Amino acid sequence: MDFLNSIRQRLPFNLGFMQLSQLSMLAVTLIEVSLFIFRTDIVDRQNRPKDIGPRLLDSYDFVVIGGGSSGAVMASRLSEISRWKVLLLEAGPGETVFSDVPALAGGNVRTERDWQIDAEYDPGYCRAMTGGRCYFPQGKLLGGNSVLNGMVYVRGNRRDYDSWAAQGNEGWSYDDVLPYFKKSEGMTIQGYRNSPYHGTEGPLTVEVPRFYAPVTDRLVRAADELGIPTNIDINGDSQTALVRSQCTMRNGFRCSTAKAFLRPTDTNRQDNEEGYRCGVR
Ligand SMILES: Cc1cc2nc3c(=O)[nH]c(=O)nc-3n(C[C@H](O)[C@H](O)[C@H](O)COP(=O)(O)OP(=O)(O)OC[C@H]3O[C@@H](n4cnc5c(N)ncnc54)[C@H](O)[C@@H]3O)c2cc1C
């Protein structure tokens, strides 16, 4: 609000009659219109998954419920088999153009694209919050929480996977799952593109953010002074370090799973009137 007030004071004409809420609506509309006109790459109208509405087939081979981080991947992978009919059911709407802009992702919180959940009361946490309950944003849209999250790309730790495998879960050791991490990943960070831990051909683009808060350098220097590693691959041999994040971003914009896995990347899987296999309803 302070930001909007300062804009209002700097404008060469008088907006005194406008409420702040109206001013923010105007600002949002102007940004949205500008994006639609000048950034058709962000709007990406052709490639966004389409709601198939009432056009359901009589039967499907697979129905995936929830088009969030994991559901989008499931639907995409299943639809690689061209004879399988896959229906993806998502409770919420699609992404907005704002969700692409990392700094504006919070705009989905407390809207229809958020389940708007308050954590249960517990005396052990959220004690400073009203009623002792934290607000807990949860994406209710295509891409799910991958549209609301902090985009930090850190895989689970090798020891967790290996302990699951040791408990009898065949196929869950880190060496077993690594090929799938690599298959899904489109690593763009130069130093890691030839690493045995990374893949470069997958749809989930990973890059270094283009902007860091100024305090980052100081934190990294402080960690250096304490002897904490600051220049390692956080998805490599060791994960104990203080490093600049690898992020699920593409060209500086958020790369949600809806963008990575549900927008067609090859012509065989283009959505069309006759042959779509992965509908969203
Ligand atoms: C604010 C925030 C920041 C985070 N930051 C990071 C981060 O930086 N890095 C990281 O790795 N992780 C982060 N996470 C965690 C990560 O985003 C989640 O763990 C992950 O997205 C969960 O994926 P999921 O597929 O299990 O669920 P979701 O992505 O939540 O997907 C579930 C989907 O199912 C849909 N759905 C639910 N019920 C139904 C129904 N009955 N019918 C149809 N559809 C339904 C929902 O609408 C939703 O789209 C963050 C999470 C939050 C909330």
The ligand as a MOL file (V3000), in Angstrom:
LIG
                    3D

  0  0  0     0  0            999 V3000
M  V30 BEGIN CTAB
M  V30 COUNTS 53 58 0 0 0
M  V30 BEGIN ATOM
M  V30 1 C 4.4390 -21.4310 -0.2370 0
M  V30 2 C 5.1890 -22.6990 -0.6120 0
M  V30 3 C 6.5310 -22.6100 -0.9830 0
M  V30 4 C 7.2220 -23.7670 -1.3340 0
M  V30 5 N 8.5150 -23.6660 -1.7980 0
M  V30 6 C 9.1470 -24.7560 -2.2770 0
M  V30 7 C 10.4140 -24.6620 -2.8930 0
M  V30 8 O 10.9700 -23.5820 -3.0310 0
M  V30 9 N 11.0010 -25.8030 -3.3800 0
M  V30 10 C 10.3710 -27.0220 -3.2760 0
M  V30 11 O 10.9560 -28.0260 -3.7340 0
M  V30 12 N 9.1580 -27.1460 -2.7040 0
M  V30 13 C 8.5340 -26.0510 -2.2240 0
M  V30 14 N 7.2740 -26.1670 -1.7060 0
M  V30 15 C 6.6850 -27.4920 -1.6270 0
M  V30 16 C 6.2210 -28.0300 -2.9930 0
M  V30 17 O 5.7360 -26.9920 -3.8130 0
M  V30 18 C 5.1300 -29.0950 -2.7550 0
M  V30 19 O 5.6480 -30.0840 -1.9010 0
M  V30 20 C 4.6970 -29.7620 -4.0360 0
M  V30 21 O 4.2970 -28.7990 -4.9870 0
M  V30 22 C 3.5430 -30.7200 -3.7390 0
M  V30 23 O 3.2060 -31.3770 -4.9320 0
M  V30 24 P 1.9370 -32.3250 -4.9850 0
M  V30 25 O 1.8320 -32.8490 -6.3710 0
M  V30 26 O 2.0340 -33.3170 -3.8880 0
M  V30 27 O 0.7050 -31.4060 -4.6230 0
M  V30 28 P 0.1670 -30.0510 -5.3190 0
M  V30 29 O 1.2140 -29.4020 -6.1590 0
M  V30 30 O -0.4390 -29.2620 -4.2110 0
M  V30 31 O -0.9480 -30.5860 -6.2770 0
M  V30 32 C -2.1930 -31.0670 -5.8450 0
M  V30 33 C -3.2170 -30.6640 -6.9010 0
M  V30 34 O -4.4150 -31.4330 -6.7330 0
M  V30 35 C -5.5310 -30.5880 -6.8850 0
M  V30 36 N -6.6510 -31.2320 -6.1690 0
M  V30 37 C -6.7680 -31.4650 -4.8540 0
M  V30 38 N -7.9190 -32.1110 -4.6040 0
M  V30 39 C -8.5290 -32.3130 -5.8050 0
M  V30 40 C -9.7370 -32.9350 -6.1940 0
M  V30 41 N -10.5660 -33.5110 -5.3050 0
M  V30 42 N -10.0660 -32.9520 -7.5210 0
M  V30 43 C -9.2320 -32.3880 -8.4390 0
M  V30 44 N -8.0750 -31.7810 -8.1080 0
M  V30 45 C -7.7200 -31.7410 -6.8040 0
M  V30 46 C -5.0890 -29.2680 -6.2830 0
M  V30 47 O -5.8930 -28.2040 -6.7130 0
M  V30 48 C -3.6450 -29.1980 -6.7750 0
M  V30 49 O -3.5600 -28.5760 -8.0500 0
M  V30 50 C 6.5650 -25.0280 -1.3140 0
M  V30 51 C 5.2080 -25.0980 -0.9380 0
M  V30 52 C 4.5300 -23.9510 -0.5910 0
M  V30 53 C 3.0750 -24.0460 -0.2200 0
M  V30 END ATOM
M  V30 BEGIN BOND
M  V30 1 1 1 2
M  V30 2 1 2 3
M  V30 3 2 2 52
M  V30 4 2 3 4
M  V30 5 1 4 5
M  V30 6 1 4 50
M  V30 7 2 5 6
M  V30 8 1 6 7
M  V30 9 1 6 13
M  V30 10 2 7 8
M  V30 11 1 7 9
M  V30 12 1 9 10
M  V30 13 2 10 11
M  V30 14 1 10 12
M  V30 15 2 12 13
M  V30 16 1 13 14
M  V30 17 1 14 15
M  V30 18 1 14 50
M  V30 19 1 15 16
M  V30 20 1 16 17
M  V30 21 1 16 18
M  V30 22 1 18 19
M  V30 23 1 18 20
M  V30 24 1 20 21
M  V30 25 1 20 22
M  V30 26 1 22 23
M  V30 27 1 23 24
M  V30 28 2 24 25
M  V30 29 1 24 26
M  V30 30 1 24 27
M  V30 31 1 27 28
M  V30 32 2 28 29
M  V30 33 1 28 30
M  V30 34 1 28 31
M  V30 35 1 31 32
M  V30 36 1 32 33
M  V30 37 1 33 34
M  V30 38 1 33 48
M  V30 39 1 34 35
M  V30 40 1 35 36
M  V30 41 1 35 46
M  V30 42 1 36 37
M  V30 43 1 36 45
M  V30 44 2 37 38
M  V30 45 1 38 39
M  V30 46 1 39 40
M  V30 47 2 39 45
M  V30 48 1 40 41
M  V30 49 2 40 42
M  V30 50 1 42 43
M  V30 51 2 43 44
M  V30 52 1 44 45
M  V30 53 1 46 47
M  V30 54 1 46 48
M  V30 55 1 48 49
M  V30 56 2 50 51
M  V30 57 1 51 52
M  V30 58 1 52 53
M  V30 END BOND
M  V30 END CTAB
M  END
